[in-house]
Amino acid sequence: KALDAAKVANAPPGAAPVDPAKAIIQATVFLNISPWGEVFVNGKSQGVSPPKKFVKLDPGKYKIEVRNTTFPVHAQSLEVKARDEVTLKHRFQ
């Protein structure tokens, strides 16, 4: 109980306690990019695949871009729901 009290005491002002039953269950987008590409979700870099194998996303709509300096950008829109497992496959050529 002391630990729980410490968590509440250290929470930002006005923050509601987090109920694990209401936690957002994310979707997993597996990345199959060849030879490689930097992955952007809604304009924000998520890293380079490979080695990055997946990204976790909250349910919703996203614009995903894969950029490789040698080829044109690959862009696609994606909508995911909680617990979805989707593979984004793209081969630059």
Phi, psi and omega in degrees: 000324180298322180296317178299318179297322179294321179297315180294318181296329182267359180288149178300150179303136178082359180284135177277148176299146182272123177265115182304331180293338181256009180297146179286128177267120186276162171264157177246126175251109179280143184250125176232083186248134180222137356286329176191162176194147173275130186261128178240132175244117184050042175085357182252127182296135177249359181116182184254135178239131344291161018273344182299132185255337181199163170231147176259133181228142172293154176305139179152190181255140183221152169253119181248130177238142174239124185241133175228130187301340184269341189233163175298155180294138172260122181232143174206153176265148184214136173241129181236151176247166178307138177071001177300147170232112185236143175251125174262112183244129176209134177242114176288135176204000000 
